[in-house]
Amino acid sequence: MIARATALLRERADAIARVMTLEQGKPLAESRREVLLSADIIDFLAEEGKRAYGRLVPPRTPGVVAQIVEPVPVGPAALFTPWNFPLNLPARKVGAALAAGCTAVLKPSEETPGSAIALAQALHDAGLPPGVLNLVCGAPARVSGLLIAAPQIRKVSFTGSVPVGKSLGVLCAQRVKRYTAELGGHAPVLVLPQVGVRRVAALSVPAKFRNAGQICTSPTRFYVHESIADDFIDAFAAGAAALRLGHGLDPATTMGPLSNARRVADVGALVRDAVEQGARLVCGGAPRPGPGHFYAPTVLADVPASARIMREEPFGPVAVVNRFARLDDAIALANGLPYGLAAYLFTQDLALAHGVAGRLEAGMVGVNHFGTSQPETPFGGVKESGLGSESGSEGLAAYFDTKLVSIGTG
């Protein structure tokens, strides 16, 4: 049944991608990739479910003939997803719940429900029994409060902001319910000497400005060695300025709008504060005139620590580039926030890469690339960026309880 559902997602990829772009704004090519990746995620989790084996523990007590440790479905799950990846994030949660044998209630963002509805439709068209996957739309606080309080719900998974994640975590703790949270980030990027500056800049531009920077793992705080900083800033800013803003359905568009007017205002406030604090505005720095929630791809350089953007996740098309002389100082700055979702490192020294990656406080570290999110790898953060992981075998394990069955001779 799962294989049939993912086949339907792939068959309907163009139609679902169009819905996603119209709701969320990202370019159509990005939306289509999201649909196909979501199908891959569900397929992987379904296959991984076949390998959710238990184990036998040899008994040490006379009269005990077997000790069986087995994973059992945790039970009905409440799944809460945001607007920035309206199919990918539901796919991670729904795919894991179904693969583990759990029923689920999915609450998508009220701003982008269409993609989640398409996922539910594909599953039901493929033969998923009624009542196994349920979808509810509505006011987030009311829906989350009702679902988490419901005694039938035994597992909660949330993707969203740190403040909301903390609030839901309190509600779950009060009821002793299993909780997975993937929260905000403010990803640092360390660019060490002797790298190909233009190559790193060319990789950084699409990673930073994909989905208009509205990604929790988006590289934002670039710490570049002082010997190559000027060259990196010039190349990075040139790439950012060359992006073409426009309607997501236009094939020529390389960056779409922000999700709503609030995001434009919030991003603008952070940029203005940084410039007032002494940052250098290299490119961008203003909304685009005309209709739509567009903000120009922006690069800020030499931003003081007092600027809000050095502490607050911009969640938009803004990158900060600061210089460093000592690697230890750069690592301290990278680890200096309560976030710990993703971090990135560029170096040609493999031994150094291993050492620095081990010191970075993040759930995911990308070395010489930004592609840390794959169906078969865990996705999650440390510190205030979350609890637990999604995707990979770790994401599936979050939907199991562990039961011991110890059998005696009687």
N, C-alpha and C positions, 0 to 999 in steps of 0.2 A: 504493500500500500504506500509506504514512504517513497519508494522508488518511482511509483506512478505519480505521486504528488510532485516530486522534484522534476520529473519529465514535463509535467504540465506547467510548472514555473518556467522552465526553459522554453517551452512552446509559446508561452504568453509573455515572454521577456519584453518584447517591444511595446506591447500594450501596457504592461505594468510599469515599465520605465517611463512611459509618457505620463501616467498618473503621478508617479513620484516627482518628476520634474515640474509638473504643473502645481503640485502641492508644496514642494520643498524648495525648488528653484535651481538645484544643481544641474549642470549640463547633461544633456540626454545620454551622452557616452558614459558619464560617471554613473548615471542611474541604471543603465543597462548592465554595466559591470557589477553593480551591487546586486541586481537580480540574480545573475549567474553565480556570483560568489555565495549568495544566500542558499541557492540550491546545493552547492558544493558543501556548505557547512552542515546542512541537514543530512545529506548523504553520508558524510563522515561520521556524524554522531549516531546515525542509525546503524552503520557498520560497527562502530565501536561498542554499541549496545550488545552486539552478539558476543563480545569478549569481556563482558562484565561478570567474570567468573568469581566464585567463592574460593575457599581453600579448606583443606583438611589439616587439622592440628593433631599430631600424635598424642594420645592421652598418656598421662603420667600416673593416673590413679587407678588402682585395681577396680575392676567392675565397670569402668567407662570404656566403651568399645569404639566410640567415634566422637569427634568434636568438629562440627561443621560451622565455618564462618561464611555467611552468605550476604550479599547485598540485596536489600529489599526496597522497593519504591517508597520514597518518603511520604507520598500521598499527594492530594490536590495542591497545585502550585498557583500562586498569584504572580503574574509577570507584568512589570511596568516598564515601558520603553519610551524614549524621547523622540523628537522630531528630526534630528540631524541624519540618522540612518534608519529610515522608517521601515525597511525590510530586513536589513542585515541584523539589527539588534533583536527584533522578534524571532528571527530564524535561529539565532543562538539559543534563546531561551526555550522556544517551542520545540526545537529539534532535540534538545537535551531532555526535556520533560517527557516527550513521547518515547524517546529511545529507552528511557529508564522505566517506562510503564506507568507514568503519572498522568493524571488528567490535569487540565490547566485552564485558568482564566487569564486571557491576555487583555491588558489595558494599554492600547497605543496612545500616542500623543493626540490630543484633541485637534491639533493643527495639521496632522498628517495621517489620518486613519486609513486612507485608501489603499496603501501598500499592504498593511496588516490584514485588511479585509480580503485582498487578493490572495494572500497566503492562506488564510482560513478557507477561502473558496476552493483553492487548489487541493487542500487536504480533504475537504468534504467531497469534492468531485472525485477524488481518488478512492473514496470508500471509508474514510475515517468514521467510526460510529458516532451518532449524535450524542452530544454531551461530553465527549472526550476533550475537545478543544472548544472553549467558549470565548466570545469576544464581547467586551463591553466598552462603550465610549461614554464620556461624561466628564464632570468636574473632577479633576485629579484628587483633591483632598477628600472629597466625599467618597469617591470610589475606593481609594486606598484605605481609608478608615474603615469602611464596611467590610472589605475583603480581608484585611489583616485581622480584624476582630472576629471574623467568622470562624467558629471552631473547626469547620471542615478543612480550612486551609492550613497546610502543614509546612509549606515552603514559600518563601517570598524572594523574588529576584528583581532588582531595581537598577536601572541605568539612568543617571541624571546628575544633578548638582550635589555638591557636598552638603549644604544645609538640609536639603530635602532628604538626602540619603541618611543623614544622622537622625532626623526625625522618624523616618520609617524604621531605622534600626532600634530606636527606643521602643516603638510599638511592638516590634517583633520580640525584643528581649523581655518585655513585660509578659508575653504569652509563651515564651520559650519556643519560638519558631525559627527554623533554620533560615538564614538570611545570606544572600549574596548581593554585594553592592559594587557596581563599577561607577566611580564618581569622577570628579574633575581632575584635570592635570594642568601642568604648565611646563611642558617638556623642554629640558635643556639639550643643547647640542654642543659638544666639544669638538672643535676643529684644530687639530694639532699641526705642527710644522711638517714640511716635506710631503704634504698631500698635493694632489692636482687641484688647485684652487678653482679653476673654471669647472672642472668635473663635479666637485662638491657643490658649487653654487648651482649648477644645472640640475643636480638631483634635489637640491633644497627647495627650489622654486615650486615645482609641482607638489611636493610634499607639504609645503607650508600653505599654499593657496588652494589646494583641493577642497572642494565643498566650501569655498570662501573662508577657509580657516576654521570652520565650525566643526572641529574634530577634537575629541578629548586628548588624543595622542599627537596633535599637531605640533611640529617643532616650532618653538617660539623664542626661547632665550638662547641665542647663539653666542657662545664664548669662543672667540677666535684668537689664536696666538698673534701677538703684536707684529711679528715679522711678516705675516701674510694678511693682516686684517684689512688694509686699504684695498688690496686687490680683490679680496672676497667681497667686501661691501660694494665695490663698483660692479662686479659681475652679478651679484645677487640682485642689486637694484635694477640693473639693466634687464634681467630676466623678469622681474616683477612688473616693471613698467611696460613690458612687451605683451603682457597678458591682455586678452580681449574680453571686456565685460559685455554681457548681453543676455538676452532671453535664453533660457536653457534649451529651448527647442531649436535654436539657431545653430547649425553645425559648426559655424565659425567661432562660437563662444567657447572661451577657455576658463572663464570664471563667472559664475552666476551671482545672483543677489544674496544678501543676507536674508534671514528667515522672516524678519519683521522690522518695523520701525524702531522698536526698543533696542535691537542689536545695533543698528546704525548709531543711535544716540549713545549707547554705552561704549562702543568702540571709539567714537569721536571724543568722548570725555577722557578716555584713557590716553589717547594721542595728544590731546591739548595739554593735559597735565604733564606728560613727559616733556613736551617742548618747553613748557613754562619752567620746568625744573632744570632745564639746560640741555636736553637731548637734541641731537642734530637730526632734522627731518631730511632724509635722503631722497625719498620719493613718496608719492601718494599724500595721505594725510587729510583727505576730505571726502565727503560723499560726492557721488557723481550727480550732476544736475539732471533733472528730468524725472520721469516716472520710474518706480521700482526702488527697492531698498538696497541700492548699490553703494559700496564704499571702496575707494580706490586701493589697490594693493599697496601696502605701506611698509617702508623700511625705516626704522629708527636706529641711529648709531650713537654710541657713547652715552648711554642712558644712565643717569645717576641712580644709586640704590634707593633714594628717597621717592622716586617716581612710583605711582601706584601700579603701573604695568609690570614692574619688577616683582610684585607680590600677587597681583590679581590676574587670573586667567582671562585673556582678552576674548577668546572664542570668536575670532574674526580674522580678517586678512591683514594682520600686523605682525611683523617680525622685529625683534630687538637684536642688535649686533653689538656686543661689547668686547673689548680686548683683554687679554691676560698675558702675563709674563711668566708666572710660575704655575705649573700644572696643579700643584696642591691647592692653590688659591681658586683655580677654575672648578675643581671638584667640590671644594667647600661651597662655592656659590651655587653650583648645580644642585647640591643636596640641601641648600639653605632654606627651602620652603617646606611647608607641611605636605605638599603633594609628592607622590611617588608612583606615577602611572608608567610613563615611558621616558626614556633618555636615549641619547644617540651620541656616537663617538666616531670620528673620522681620523684614521692614522694608518701609516704604512708599516708600523712596528707591531707585529703580531703579539710578541710577548708583552709589550706595553698595553695593547688592547685588552688582553686577558686581565691584567692587573687593574686597569682603570674600570673595566666593566664590573669587576667584583666590588669595587668601591662605590659605584653609583647606586644610590638608594632608589630603585625603581623596580616595578614588577616585570618590566620588559626593557631590554637594552638592545638597540640596533647598532651594530658595528659596521661602518662603511656602507650602510644602506638604511632605508626608512621602513622597509616592509616587515614589520614585526607581527602583524596580524594575519594568521593563516588558519584555515579550518582545523588543522591538526595540532596547533600549538595553543597553550593557555593564554588567555587574555585577562589581565587583572593587575591591580596595583597594590602598593603598600602605603603605610602611613594613612593620611586622610583621603587617599585616592581609592580606597575600597577594601572590601573583604572578599576573599575567595577569587575564583577565576571562572571564566566562561570559555567555550570552545575547548578542543583537545579532550583527552581522557579526563582531565581535571574538571572540565565543565560538566561532563556526564556524572562524575562522582558526586557532585553537589546535590543530585536528585536521588541519592540512595541513603538509606540508613543501614547500619551494620547489625546483623543479628547472629548470635551464637546459638547453635543447637548442639547440646551435649547429651549423648545417648549412652545410658547405662544398660547393664544386662537385666535389671529388674529383679 
